[in-house]
């Protein structure tokens, strides 16, 4: 069992505790999934051992699945489960087993009306389901032992819980922690109304003591009002607090134990807070540091992905440039010679017993000096070298030289060069002397390759001598 399974099993010791802590789990998950819009649950305990489950959701008409989900949770974990849509479920026990049925008895309808009047909800039809969850008590727990008096000084308490507020039934502030006074200086004035400085943004309830007591087991998130903070802080994001309400019956006061609602060190800095401003026992500072580490890892992973994409693009560009370089190299040198040079090998001069060489020039070219004509004609000749498998040695002025049987010996070297010459005649018809209109003349002979050619290493290159 791992991941969310373990997290859910450790959420509470019984079904009531499990549901009461669901909102806390959603708040924790919101650190990683900031766009998450989770439903909210509130348990209202009854004296007869049953409870009322309040369900809030921005997604309409999904309350039909809640009974099945609660039943599955009860069976799997405990062996015994609008503005926003607000549905109330009546949860009770049976002798044994798990079952659920719709209940439309008069007593249930009266309880429905009573609940609606108390929570201020409006609905034309009762949305009641009765869910049976086994024989165990829904709130089974031990009986705690309390001291006869509280052994803590006022100053020590305010230092130990630097973010806490005690207020009365009229919402007038009676006591605050030392650090919350630092960031909301107006709270140093006793008997100031709390709703003057804060508005409740989570647990959407009216800001009064009755509504807060109704959702006493839920998390509350108040936010400072912009107009009530110091002028220097009004341009920053407002401070949010998150924590729980504790009702003190004998004093008739509510104590709000809380801590700043933050996700990262950046938010901490934006609000002018430091890690030292939070109590040592407050695990929120650990969550902030852990989340900061997670954000740093995500940022690093994102940067690595960007670098990977950039390297991929550079690799494509490098491959394109490599192909251009090879094309140019193969145009200057025979392929097998170029490959040997790329491998760092020494290329030895070779001797060929027989080959065929073709020379061509343009008659009276010295009187023409037309570069565009030569470019057009030699471009056609270059294409013919690939067709007839002969190699162009070089061009000097109007002279064009090709060879057959070199550097790869071939018995048909003379035939190839002859076919090339015939192709030159056909191609030259499309190019004429702009002065005389005469065609080029060709000369073709076959002989052994003389030693002086070997010494000069004339090896069928496309551009200069090799």
Helices and strands as residue ranges (DSSP letters): H 4-9, H 15-20, H 22-29, E 40-45, E 51-57, G 63-65, H 66-73, I 74-78, E 85-92, E 98-101, H 106-119, E 130-133, H 154-160, E 164-168, E 173-176, H 178-183, G 185-188, G 194-196, E 198-202, H 209-214, E 219-224, G 226-228, G 231-233, E 241-248, E 253-260, H 265-270, G 275-277, H 284-332, H 335-342, E 355-361, G 365-367, H 371-388, E 391-396, E 399-404, H 413-428, E 441-447, H 451-456
